């Protein structure tokens, strides 16, 4: 049984963009002269995947912030309700 397992690190959005751009430049530089149409198609595919992945991460962050704000509002409402209930 192996003692160590290989895991890829969790990239943040900026790190993913840098990694993908590096791979993109490496592949495109090899394809641009012999097959320019394939280079353009590959660039479009990588661009769309970068936009989707980055957008997905950003939307998840916004949703997490909205949920936290809703929880804070609910707790504040509960505390206000308890205070008004004890005053009666």
Secondary structure, 3 states (H helix, E strand, C coil): CCCCCCCCCCCCHHHHHHHHHHHHHHHHHHHCCCCHHHHHHHHHHHHHHHHHHHHHHHHHHHHHHHHHHHHHHHHHHHHHHHHHHHHC
